[in-house]
């Protein structure tokens, strides 16, 4: 498997940064029960960083990805 170029991903909830990392990720966006959710998987290690995280929006400006999580 060929990995993508590394990206810098930042996940925030309100003004709090809940995750900031650089690497290659498999980012899957789904829509469940009226909510947009994201799964973030580390492509190199296979580990799940976020599972079904409810989000407000996601911005992509390569190599930067920003995700605003919903308030709980």
Secondary structure as GFF3:
##gff-version 3
##sequence-region A 1 72
A	DSSP	beta_strand	7	13	.	.	.	ID=ss1
A	DSSP	beta_strand	16	23	.	.	.	ID=ss2
A	DSSP	beta_strand	25	32	.	.	.	ID=ss3
A	DSSP	beta_strand	35	42	.	.	.	ID=ss4
A	DSSP	beta_strand	48	61	.	.	.	ID=ss5
A	DSSP	beta_strand	64	69	.	.	.	ID=ss6
###
